[in-house]
Amino acid sequence: MNDRLDEAKRKVDSFITERQKEIIKFAGEYIRHPSSNPLLVGYSLDEELTCQNWLREQFDRFGFFDTVDYWEVEKGRPNIAAVWKGIGGGQTLLLNGHSDVVPVTEEHKKDWTGPGGPWSGEVHDGKLWGRGAADMKAGNTAFIMACKLIHDAGIRLKGDLILSAVIGEESGQHALGCDTVLDRGYKAPFAIIPELTGLRIHPVLKGELYFGVKVKGKATHICNRNRCGTQPLPYGEEVAGISAIDKMWKIQGAIFELERQWSVFRQHPMIPPGGQFININTIQGGQSFTSVPDTCEVSGSCLFNPGQTSASIMKEIEQAVESVVMTDDWLKQHPPELEIPYKGLLKEPVDVPVDHPGCQALVESYRETMGAEPEVSVSPFVCDGNFWFPRGQMVVVFGPGDLHMGVHGTNEYVPVAQVIDATRVLAAMMIQWCGIA
């Protein structure tokens, strides 16, 4: 049986080598269908819709899928799932990627110097250029074309292949996108999301959540700084003002002390020291540069290690804020407002064991295809996998591209060689996992 598997893998690998231009042509057309997430910077629904309609047409044109499912939770924002059923007796493999991309802003356009502009899909200097090239239309192309070329090579699988392309990932709208894939029954013992890992295998992803804090102060003239609770006042005299920024500074100090504690005591075998941390992302305080500020607001985020939940992390942040309130007379009377999760944004960690059969099959597929050992490590980013894992879907992240390749900025690209290598590895994985007839 292993000899037959190896023969099938070699045959498909040869097909991929012969038809590299077809693979890259597909990826280029995919990029040339702009699909800006409409929730970001107010873009219209038409881009996502047009791109997903094009993708559905490609699945229909291939002609071998048993099912091409197309559905919307929000009008004009469709998801797609294509199923190629095996003959039976094998394992099902699920592959999923998002079609939506971060918009190209006016500032991006001004600074974009890559060949052909932001939506070119052109190949130049061994790179495929355009918004979404790395994040993540190249990865989607890799699993779509891997499936097609297995079919074209005349190989029948035992297990089913499920390919899904969703919307809403870039804005965290999992209820409109990736959640609905599982809701409609598209599940498998193992799943791969080909986000931009640089062909590293990521079975571990940190959790992510956001929080917001609002502090109320008391405005007064800046000349009253010495009467704003910074030093003693005569008996019976009330403070003239309270700086909300000063109070927020104390709260930030407690939050950063929490981060320091995490850096020492929160560990995971695959995550480098200091990998669990907190950011303060925005801050706004006061209304006038001649007044003591009476308001201050911050928003922040944290990435946290597997083995913890968003609920436990939120509790610790709440306790850090409360520790300041308990020792501050003003904040006792005017408690800060803590919004957590901020705007409902949170993602649970992913922690698939390295010895999971699916992970081991992907490692072996990489080793056989690339002739080298893969890097198996923690992901530096979060993705739709963070919403699937808590629901029991085993999922790892593996795909072409890297964060430094203009992602979410200007001059986005992906190396052509990585797109082809990802296609080769994923094709080998499909054969290895699903089995052949």
C-alpha positions in Angstrom: 0.0 0.0 0.0 2.8 2.4 0.8 4.3 1.8 -2.6 1.0 2.7 -4.3 0.8 5.8 -2.1 4.3 6.8 -3.1 3.6 6.2 -6.8 0.5 8.4 -6.6 2.4 11.1 -4.8 5.1 11.1 -7.5 2.6 11.2 -10.3 0.8 14.2 -8.8 4.1 15.9 -8.0 5.1 15.5 -11.7 1.7 17.0 -12.8 2.3 20.0 -10.5 5.8 20.6 -12.0 4.4 20.4 -15.5 1.5 22.7 -14.8 3.1 25.4 -12.6 2.0 28.1 -15.0 -1.7 27.0 -14.7 -1.4 27.2 -10.9 0.1 30.7 -10.9 -2.4 31.8 -13.6 -5.2 30.8 -11.3 -3.7 32.6 -8.3 -3.2 35.7 -10.5 -6.8 35.7 -11.6 -7.9 35.3 -8.0 -5.9 38.4 -7.0 -7.3 40.4 -9.9 -10.8 39.9 -8.4 -10.6 42.5 -5.6 -12.3 41.3 -2.5 -11.8 44.0 0.1 -13.6 43.3 3.4 -16.5 45.8 3.3 -16.5 46.3 7.1 -13.0 47.9 6.8 -12.8 51.4 5.5 -16.4 51.3 4.3 -15.9 49.4 1.0 -18.9 48.1 -0.9 -20.1 44.5 -0.8 -19.6 44.1 -4.5 -15.9 43.2 -4.3 -16.4 40.2 -2.0 -19.5 39.1 -3.9 -17.8 39.3 -7.3 -14.8 37.4 -6.2 -16.7 34.6 -4.5 -19.0 34.3 -7.5 -15.8 33.9 -9.7 -14.5 31.2 -7.4 -17.8 29.3 -7.5 -17.7 29.4 -11.3 -14.2 27.9 -11.2 -15.4 25.0 -9.0 -18.3 24.4 -11.3 -16.0 24.6 -14.3 -13.7 21.9 -12.9 -16.7 19.5 -13.2 -15.7 16.8 -10.7 -17.0 18.2 -7.4 -20.0 16.3 -6.1 -21.3 19.3 -4.2 -20.6 23.1 -4.7 -22.5 24.7 -1.8 -23.0 28.5 -1.7 -24.7 30.4 1.1 -25.0 33.8 2.8 -25.7 34.8 6.4 -25.5 38.5 5.4 -26.8 39.4 2.0 -24.1 39.8 -0.6 -21.4 38.1 1.5 -21.3 34.4 0.4 -19.3 31.5 1.5 -18.5 28.4 -0.6 -17.8 24.8 0.1 -16.9 22.2 -2.6 -16.9 18.5 -1.8 -15.1 15.8 -3.8 -16.4 12.5 -2.3 -14.0 9.6 -2.0 -15.0 6.0 -2.7 -15.2 5.3 1.0 -13.0 3.7 3.6 -10.7 6.8 4.0 -10.5 9.8 6.2 -12.0 13.2 5.4 -9.7 16.3 5.1 -11.1 19.8 5.4 -9.2 22.8 3.9 -10.3 26.3 4.5 -9.2 29.8 3.6 -10.7 33.3 3.5 -11.2 35.3 0.3 -11.7 38.7 1.9 -8.6 40.9 2.0 -7.6 44.1 3.8 -8.5 47.1 1.6 -5.9 49.1 -0.4 -6.1 52.5 1.1 -5.3 55.8 -0.7 -2.0 55.9 1.3 -1.2 52.3 0.1 -1.9 53.3 -3.5 0.4 56.2 -3.2 3.2 54.1 -1.9 2.6 51.0 -4.0 5.6 50.4 -6.4 5.0 46.7 -7.1 4.6 45.7 -10.7 1.2 46.6 -12.2 -0.4 48.1 -9.1 -2.3 46.7 -6.1 -4.5 44.3 -8.0 -2.2 43.2 -10.8 -1.7 39.5 -10.0 1.5 39.8 -12.1 4.6 37.7 -11.8 7.9 39.6 -11.7 11.3 38.6 -10.3 10.0 35.3 -9.1 7.2 36.8 -7.1 3.4 37.0 -7.5 2.2 40.6 -6.7 -1.0 42.1 -5.5 -3.3 42.6 -2.5 -4.1 39.2 -1.1 -1.2 37.4 -2.8 0.3 36.3 0.6 -2.9 36.8 2.7 -4.2 34.4 1.5 -5.2 33.8 -2.1 -1.9 31.9 -2.8 -2.7 29.5 0.1 -6.2 29.0 -1.2 -4.9 28.4 -4.7 -2.5 25.8 -3.4 -5.2 23.6 -1.9 -7.7 24.2 -4.7 -5.1 23.3 -7.4 -3.7 20.4 -5.4 -7.2 18.9 -5.4 -7.7 19.6 -9.1 -4.4 18.1 -10.2 -5.0 14.9 -8.1 -8.2 14.5 -10.1 -6.5 15.3 -13.4 -3.9 12.7 -12.6 -6.6 10.1 -12.6 -6.2 9.3 -8.9 -9.3 8.5 -6.8 -9.2 9.0 -3.1 -10.9 6.9 -0.4 -11.7 9.8 1.9 -13.6 13.0 1.1 -12.0 16.4 0.4 -13.8 19.5 1.6 -12.6 22.8 0.3 -14.1 26.0 1.7 -13.6 29.7 1.0 -15.2 32.1 3.5 -15.6 35.8 4.0 -15.3 38.0 7.1 -11.9 36.8 8.5 -10.1 40.1 8.3 -12.8 41.8 10.4 -13.3 38.9 12.9 -16.8 38.2 11.6 -16.6 34.4 12.2 -20.4 34.1 12.6 -20.8 35.2 9.0 -17.9 33.1 7.7 -15.9 30.2 9.2 -18.4 29.3 11.8 -21.0 28.6 9.2 -18.8 26.0 7.5 -19.0 23.8 10.6 -22.7 24.8 11.2 -23.6 23.3 7.8 -21.9 20.0 8.6 -18.6 20.4 6.9 -16.4 18.8 9.5 -13.5 16.4 9.4 -11.1 14.6 11.7 -8.4 17.1 10.6 -8.3 20.5 8.9 -5.6 22.7 7.4 -5.8 26.5 7.0 -3.2 27.6 4.5 -2.5 31.0 6.0 0.9 32.6 5.4 3.3 30.6 7.5 6.3 30.6 5.2 5.7 26.8 4.8 6.1 26.3 8.6 3.6 24.1 10.3 1.8 25.8 13.1 -0.3 23.4 15.4 -0.3 26.0 18.1 -1.9 29.5 18.0 -2.2 31.9 20.9 -5.5 33.3 22.0 -6.4 36.9 21.5 -8.8 39.4 23.1 -9.3 43.1 23.3 -10.4 45.4 26.1 -11.3 49.0 26.6 -11.0 51.2 29.7 -12.7 54.6 30.4 -11.7 56.8 33.3 -13.6 59.9 34.5 -11.8 62.8 36.0 -12.7 66.4 36.9 -11.7 69.3 34.6 -10.2 72.5 35.8 -7.7 75.2 34.6 -4.1 73.9 34.3 -3.1 76.5 36.9 -4.9 74.4 39.5 -2.6 71.4 39.0 -1.4 71.7 42.7 -5.1 71.4 43.8 -5.8 68.3 41.8 -5.1 65.6 44.3 -1.3 65.7 43.7 -0.6 67.1 47.2 -2.4 67.9 50.5 -5.0 70.6 50.7 -6.2 72.8 53.6 -8.9 71.2 55.8 -12.3 71.3 54.2 -11.1 72.3 50.7 -12.2 70.0 47.9 -10.0 69.1 45.0 -10.4 71.6 42.1 -9.8 68.9 39.5 -8.6 65.3 38.9 -6.5 64.3 35.9 -8.2 61.3 34.2 -4.9 60.7 32.4 -3.1 60.4 35.8 -5.6 57.9 36.9 -5.3 55.9 33.7 -1.6 55.9 34.1 -2.0 54.0 37.4 -4.3 51.5 35.7 -1.9 51.0 32.9 0.8 50.4 35.5 -1.2 47.6 37.0 -1.9 46.1 33.6 1.8 46.1 32.7 2.6 44.5 36.0 0.2 41.8 35.1 2.1 41.4 31.8 5.4 41.1 33.7 3.9 38.4 35.9 2.7 36.5 32.8 6.2 36.8 31.2 7.7 35.0 34.2 5.0 32.4 35.2 3.0 31.6 32.0 4.9 29.1 29.9 4.2 26.8 27.0 6.8 24.4 25.5 6.4 25.8 22.0 6.2 29.5 22.8 9.3 31.6 23.5 9.7 33.5 26.8 7.5 36.6 27.0 5.1 35.3 24.4 2.1 36.2 26.5 1.7 40.0 26.5 -0.5 43.0 26.5 -0.6 46.0 24.2 -2.2 49.4 24.7 -3.3 50.2 21.2 -5.1 53.6 21.4 -5.3 56.3 23.9 -7.4 59.5 24.0 -7.5 61.9 26.9 -8.8 65.4 27.6 -10.5 67.9 25.3 -8.3 71.0 25.7 -4.6 71.6 26.0 -5.3 74.3 28.7 -7.4 72.1 30.9 -6.8 69.3 33.3 -8.3 66.3 31.5 -11.7 65.0 32.7 -11.7 61.9 30.5 -9.3 59.3 29.3 -10.0 56.2 27.2 -7.7 53.4 26.1 -8.1 50.3 24.1 -5.8 47.3 24.4 -5.2 43.8 23.4 -3.5 40.7 24.6 -2.2 37.5 23.2 -2.3 34.5 25.6 -0.9 31.0 25.6 -2.8 27.8 25.2 -3.9 26.2 28.5 -5.9 29.3 29.4 -9.2 30.6 28.3 -10.4 34.1 27.3 -12.7 33.9 30.4 -9.7 33.4 32.8 -7.6 36.1 31.1 -10.5 38.6 31.3 -10.9 37.9 35.0 -7.2 38.7 35.6 -7.4 42.0 33.7 -10.6 42.9 35.7 -8.7 42.1 38.9 -5.7 44.2 37.8 -8.0 47.2 37.3 -9.8 46.6 40.5 -6.6 46.5 42.4 -6.0 50.2 41.5 -9.6 51.1 42.3 -9.4 49.6 45.8 -6.5 51.9 46.8 -7.6 55.1 45.1 -10.3 57.2 46.8 -11.3 59.0 43.6 -11.7 55.8 41.6 -13.7 54.2 44.4 -16.3 57.0 44.0 -15.9 57.1 40.2 -15.2 53.6 39.1 -13.6 53.2 35.6 -15.6 51.5 32.9 -14.1 48.3 31.6 -15.3 46.8 28.4 -14.0 43.3 28.0 -14.1 41.8 25.5 -13.9 45.1 23.6 -16.5 45.1 20.8 -16.9 41.4 21.3 -13.4 40.6 19.9 -11.8 37.5 21.3 -10.2 34.3 20.0 -9.4 31.2 22.0 -6.0 29.4 21.7 -5.3 26.5 19.4 -3.2 23.6 20.9 -3.1 20.6 18.6 -0.6 18.0 19.9 2.4 17.6 17.6 1.8 13.8 17.7 -1.7 14.1 16.4 -2.1 11.8 13.4 -3.0 14.7 11.2 -0.1 16.8 12.2 2.2 13.9 11.8 0.8 13.2 8.3 1.5 16.8 7.3 5.0 16.6 8.7 5.7 13.4 6.8 4.2 14.9 3.6 6.5 17.9 3.9 9.5 15.7 4.6 8.9 13.5 1.6 8.1 16.4 -0.8 10.7 18.9 0.3 13.5 16.5 1.3 13.9 18.3 4.6 12.4 18.6 8.1 9.7 21.2 8.5 9.8 23.8 11.2 6.9 23.0 13.6 6.3 26.1 15.7 3.8 28.5 17.2 2.0 30.9 14.9 2.8 34.6 15.3 -0.8 35.5 14.3 -4.4 34.4 14.9 -6.9 33.3 12.3 -10.2 31.4 11.7 -8.6 28.3 13.3 -9.0 30.0 16.7 -12.8 29.8 16.2 -12.8 26.2 15.0 -10.6 24.6 17.7 -12.9 25.4 20.7 -15.6 23.6 18.7 -13.6 20.4 18.5 -12.2 20.8 15.0 -8.6 19.8 14.9 -6.8 22.3 12.8 -3.2 23.4 11.9 -2.0 26.3 9.8 0.4 25.8 6.9 0.8 27.8 3.7 2.9 30.0 1.5 3.8 33.7 2.2 5.1 35.5 5.3 4.1 38.5 7.3 7.0 40.6 6.0 5.8 40.4 2.4 3.7 43.6 2.4 0.8 42.0 4.2 -1.8 44.6 5.2 0.5 47.3 3.7 2.0 48.1 0.4 3.7 45.9 -2.2 2.2 42.6 -1.1 3.7 39.6 -2.8 4.3 35.9 -2.4 7.3 33.9 -3.9 6.1 31.8 -6.8 8.3 28.9 -5.5 6.4 28.8 -2.2 3.0 28.7 -4.0 4.2 25.6 -6.0 5.8 24.0 -2.9 2.7 24.5 -0.9 0.6 22.9 -3.6 3.0 19.9 -3.7 2.9 19.4 0.0 -0.8 19.7 0.3 -1.4 17.3 -2.6 0.9 14.8 -0.9 -1.1 15.3 2.4 -4.4 14.8 0.6 -3.2 11.4 -0.7 -1.5 10.4 2.6 -4.6 11.3 4.7 -7.4 10.3 2.5 -5.8 7.2 1.0 -6.2 6.0 -2.6 -8.5 3.6 -4.2 
